[in-house]
Amino acid sequence: ETIPQINKDLYILKSTDYKELAFLIMKIFFTDYRQDELKDCINKAYDNKFDTEIIAPLSKKMGAYFLELYHGPTLAFKDMALSLLPHLLKKATQKLNLNQEIVILTATSGDTGKAALQGFANVEGTKIIVFFPYKGVSKIQERQMLTQEGANTYAIGIKGNFDDAQRGVKGIFEAPAFNKKIKEKNHIFSSANSINIGRLIPQIVYYFYAYLNMLGAGEIKSGEKINIAVPTGNFGDILAAYYAKEMGLPVNKLICAS
C-alpha cells in the first residue's frame, strides 16, 4: 500500500480554512465515509470547543513559526485529533450496524488521558478507560483526569511508568481468550492512542495548514521546503508530519525534539 498524494497546487489552497482543509485531506484516507458524513464529523469536532475560529493559529517569533495547538478544551495538542475521533468512531459503528458497546482503552503519560476522556465523555455506545502511571503525571494532569465528568469515563492509576501502562493495554488487545469473553458480553475494544488511524490522520492536517498559512503570508514560495521541529514523546505527532511529507508537503528536515 502507498500513502496517497495531495493532487492540488498548494498555492491554490493557501486561503483554505482549517475545517475545509481537514475535509480535503481526510477524504483521501477515509473513503468509506460519504462526504456529508465526514463534513459533519469535522464540523462537530472543530466548533466552539476551541477558543479561536482559526483552530490552529500560526505565530512568528525570532524568525521561527510556532503552530499553536493549545486552543482546544483541554489546552493540549491532543485535542486536535481527539475532538474528532469520537465522531468518526460513532459514525463508523452506525455505518457498520454494530450493536456492541465500544470500550476505548488508552495509556497516557498525561495529556492524552484528559483529551481522550473529554472527547468521549457521554458519547453514546462507548466507554473509555484511561490508564496512567500513578505519581507519574503532574498533579494538574491527574486532577484533570480524576475529575472528568461523564457517565462512561474511567481513569485508573497503575504502579509503574507509561511504558508499563502501554504494555498493559497492548496485552489486553492481544489476549484472545479475554477478547472472546468481552465479545460475548457485547463489547469490543478500540484505542484512542496513535495506533488508531482515526487519531493519526487528523494530525496531518495542521502541518499542511501551517505551510499554507506561511504561503498565504508571503513568507515562503510555493514548493519551498521547510523544516519542522516536533517535541515528541511517543512519536505519533512527528509520524503525522512524516505522512504529510510523503503526501507531498515540501519538507526539508523533520527534527525530533525530546
C-alpha positions in Angstrom: 0.0 0.0 0.0 1.1 3.6 -0.6 0.4 6.9 1.1 -2.0 9.0 -1.0 -0.9 12.2 -2.5 -2.4 15.7 -2.4 -3.2 16.3 -6.0 -3.6 20.0 -5.8 -1.4 23.0 -6.2 -0.7 24.1 -2.6 -0.7 27.8 -3.7 -4.4 27.4 -4.7 -5.2 26.2 -1.2 -3.4 29.0 0.7 -6.7 30.6 1.8 -8.4 27.4 2.8 -9.8 27.4 6.4 -9.0 24.6 8.8 -12.2 22.7 8.5 -12.2 22.7 4.7 -8.5 21.6 4.7 -9.3 18.8 7.2 -12.0 17.6 4.8 -9.8 17.7 1.7 -7.1 15.7 3.5 -9.2 13.2 5.4 -11.5 12.3 2.5 -8.4 10.9 0.7 -7.9 8.4 3.6 -11.4 7.8 4.9 -13.1 6.7 1.6 -15.7 4.6 3.4 -17.4 7.8 4.7 -19.7 9.8 2.5 -18.6 13.4 2.0 -21.5 14.8 4.0 -20.8 12.3 6.9 -17.1 13.4 7.0 -18.0 17.1 6.9 -20.5 16.6 9.7 -17.8 14.9 11.9 -15.4 17.7 11.2 -17.9 20.5 12.0 -18.9 18.8 15.3 -15.2 18.4 16.3 -13.9 21.9 15.5 -16.7 24.0 16.9 -16.9 26.5 19.8 -14.9 24.0 22.0 -11.9 25.8 20.5 -11.3 29.3 21.7 -10.5 30.6 18.2 -12.2 30.0 14.9 -8.8 29.6 13.3 -8.4 26.4 15.3 -4.6 26.2 14.9 -3.1 29.8 14.6 0.5 30.3 13.5 2.7 32.9 15.2 6.1 34.2 14.4 8.8 34.8 17.0 12.5 35.4 16.4 12.5 34.1 12.8 10.6 30.9 13.6 7.0 30.0 13.2 5.1 28.3 16.1 2.0 26.3 15.5 -0.4 26.9 18.4 -2.1 23.6 19.1 -3.4 24.5 22.6 -6.7 26.2 21.8 -8.8 23.2 22.4 -10.9 22.2 25.5 -8.1 20.7 27.5 -5.3 23.0 26.2 -3.3 20.0 24.9 -2.4 19.4 21.3 -4.1 16.1 21.6 -7.4 17.9 21.3 -6.7 18.4 17.6 -7.3 14.7 16.9 -9.3 13.5 20.0 -12.1 16.1 19.4 -12.7 14.4 16.0 -12.0 10.7 16.8 -15.2 10.0 18.8 -17.4 11.4 15.9 -15.5 9.3 13.4 -15.9 6.2 15.5 -19.6 6.8 16.2 -20.3 7.3 12.5 -18.4 4.1 11.7 -20.4 2.0 14.1 -23.6 3.3 12.6 -22.4 2.5 9.0 -21.4 -1.0 10.1 -24.6 -1.6 12.1 -22.6 -2.6 15.1 -24.7 -3.1 18.2 -21.8 -3.8 20.6 -20.6 -1.2 23.1 -17.1 0.1 22.2 -14.7 0.2 25.1 -11.8 2.6 24.5 -8.5 1.6 26.2 -5.9 4.2 26.4 -2.5 4.6 28.0 -1.3 8.1 28.9 1.6 9.9 30.3 -0.6 12.9 30.9 -2.2 15.0 28.1 -3.7 12.2 26.1 -5.7 11.0 29.1 -7.7 14.2 29.7 -8.1 14.9 26.0 -9.4 11.4 25.3 -11.8 11.4 28.4 -13.1 14.8 27.3 -13.6 13.7 23.7 -15.5 10.5 24.6 -17.4 11.8 27.6 -21.1 10.8 27.3 -20.7 9.6 23.7 -23.5 7.1 23.3 -22.4 3.5 22.8 -18.9 3.9 24.2 -16.9 3.6 27.4 -13.4 5.0 27.8 -10.8 3.7 30.3 -7.6 5.6 30.7 -4.5 4.0 32.4 -1.9 6.4 33.7 1.2 5.9 35.9 0.3 6.7 39.5 2.6 9.5 40.7 4.0 9.6 37.2 2.0 12.5 35.8 1.7 16.1 37.1 -0.8 16.9 39.8 -2.8 19.0 37.4 -2.9 16.2 34.8 -4.0 13.7 37.5 -6.7 16.1 38.8 -7.9 16.7 35.2 -8.4 13.0 34.6 -9.9 12.1 38.0 -12.4 15.0 37.9 -13.6 14.4 34.4 -17.4 14.4 34.1 -19.2 11.7 32.2 -21.1 8.5 32.9 -18.8 6.5 30.7 -15.4 7.7 31.7 -12.8 5.9 33.9 -9.3 6.8 34.9 -7.0 4.2 36.6 -3.6 4.8 38.1 -1.2 1.9 37.8 2.0 1.0 39.6 4.8 1.6 37.1 5.6 4.1 34.3 3.9 5.0 31.0 5.6 2.1 29.2 4.1 -0.3 31.7 0.7 1.2 31.1 1.1 0.9 27.3 2.3 -2.7 27.6 -0.7 -3.5 29.7 -3.1 -2.0 27.2 -1.4 -3.8 24.3 -1.5 -7.0 26.3 -5.3 -6.7 26.6 -5.7 -6.2 22.9 -3.6 -9.2 22.2 -5.3 -11.6 24.7 -7.6 -13.8 22.5 -9.4 -15.5 25.4 -10.2 -12.3 27.1 -11.3 -10.6 23.9 -13.6 -13.6 23.3 -15.2 -13.1 26.7 -15.6 -9.4 26.0 -17.4 -10.0 22.7 -19.7 -12.5 24.4 -20.8 -9.6 26.7 -21.5 -7.5 23.6 -18.4 -5.3 23.9 -15.5 -4.6 21.5 -12.2 -2.9 22.2 -10.7 0.1 20.5 -8.0 2.7 21.3 -7.5 6.4 21.4 -3.7 6.1 21.1 -1.8 6.7 17.9 -2.2 3.0 16.9 -5.8 4.1 15.8 -5.6 5.6 12.3 -8.5 7.8 13.3 -6.2 9.5 15.8 -3.2 9.8 13.5 -4.7 11.1 10.2 -6.3 14.3 11.7 -2.8 15.3 13.0 -1.6 15.5 9.4 -3.9 18.4 8.7 -2.2 21.0 10.9 1.2 20.6 9.2 -0.4 21.4 5.8 -2.3 24.2 7.4 0.9 25.8 8.8 2.5 25.6 5.4 -0.5 27.2 3.7 -0.5 30.0 6.2 3.1 30.7 5.6 2.4 30.6 1.9 -0.5 33.0 2.2 1.5 35.4 4.3 4.2 35.5 1.6 6.9 34.1 3.9 7.6 31.2 1.6 7.1 30.4 -2.1 5.1 27.5 -3.4 7.2 24.4 -3.3 9.8 25.9 -1.0 10.9 23.3 1.6 10.6 24.0 5.4 12.0 22.3 8.5 9.5 21.0 11.1 10.6 20.6 14.7 8.3 18.5 16.8 8.6 18.0 20.6 7.8 14.3 20.8 7.2 11.6 23.4 5.6 8.6 21.8 6.4 9.6 18.2 2.8 9.8 16.9 2.9 13.5 16.2 6.1 13.5 14.2 4.9 10.4 12.4 1.9 12.5 11.2 4.4 15.1 10.0 6.3 12.3 8.1 3.0 11.3 6.5 2.4 14.9 5.5 5.8 14.9 3.8 5.1 11.7 2.0 1.8 13.1 0.8 3.6 16.0 -0.9 4.2 18.6 1.7 7.5 20.3 0.9 9.6 19.4 3.9 13.4 19.5 4.2 14.0 18.1 7.7 11.9 16.6 10.4 13.5 17.5 13.7 12.6 15.2 16.6 12.9 17.2 19.9 12.6 15.2 23.1 
